[in-house]
């Protein structure tokens, strides 16, 4: 079952959602309120490696704009 394409897609979707939530919640703590445009941008990112990179960069950038800029 774990080898099925459908299963892998479900797992990936869950990973994307979890990373997006981490970014939004930790970003809220670090940068303050999340503007709707920032939230929409974060939720539109589906690339797992990019989301992972953003979570690592969260505490090394000065704000949302810098975090959302491609590294």
C-alpha positions as CSV (number, residue, x, y, z in Angstrom):
1,X,0.0,0.0,0.0
2,X,2.8,2.5,0.9
3,X,4.1,2.1,-2.7
4,X,0.9,3.2,-4.3
5,X,0.8,6.5,-6.1
6,X,-2.4,7.6,-4.3
7,X,-0.9,6.8,-0.9
8,X,2.2,8.8,-1.7
9,X,0.1,11.7,-2.9
10,X,-1.8,11.8,0.4
11,X,1.3,11.6,2.5
12,X,2.9,14.5,0.4
13,X,-0.2,16.6,0.8
14,X,-0.1,16.1,4.5
15,X,3.5,17.0,4.6
16,X,2.9,20.2,2.6
17,X,0.0,21.3,4.9
18,X,2.1,20.6,8.0
19,X,5.0,22.7,6.8
20,X,2.7,25.5,5.7
21,X,1.2,25.5,9.2
22,X,4.6,25.6,10.9
23,X,5.7,28.5,8.8
24,X,2.5,30.5,9.5
25,X,2.5,29.8,13.2
26,X,6.2,30.3,13.8
27,X,6.1,33.4,11.5
28,X,3.3,34.8,13.6
29,X,5.3,34.4,16.7
30,X,8.4,35.9,15.1
31,X,7.0,38.6,12.8
32,X,3.6,39.4,14.2
33,X,0.2,39.2,12.4
34,X,0.0,37.4,9.1
35,X,-1.4,39.5,6.3
36,X,-3.9,37.7,4.0
37,X,-1.6,38.1,1.0
38,X,1.3,36.4,3.0
39,X,-1.0,33.6,4.1
40,X,-2.2,33.0,0.5
41,X,1.3,33.0,-0.8
42,X,2.5,30.4,1.9
43,X,-0.6,28.2,1.2
44,X,0.1,28.3,-2.5
45,X,3.6,26.9,-2.1
46,X,3.4,23.1,-2.7
47,X,7.2,22.4,-3.1
48,X,8.3,20.4,-0.1
49,X,12.0,21.3,-0.4
50,X,11.2,25.0,-0.6
51,X,8.9,24.8,2.4
52,X,11.5,22.9,4.4
53,X,14.1,25.6,3.5
54,X,11.7,28.3,4.6
55,X,11.2,26.6,8.0
56,X,15.0,26.6,8.5
57,X,15.2,30.2,7.5
58,X,12.4,31.5,9.7
59,X,14.7,32.6,12.5
60,X,17.4,34.0,10.2
61,X,15.4,36.5,8.3
62,X,14.0,39.9,9.3
63,X,10.4,39.6,8.1
64,X,7.8,38.0,5.9
65,X,9.1,39.5,2.6
66,X,12.6,38.2,3.2
67,X,11.2,34.8,4.1
68,X,9.1,34.6,1.0
69,X,11.9,35.6,-1.3
70,X,13.4,32.7,-3.1
71,X,16.8,31.7,-1.5
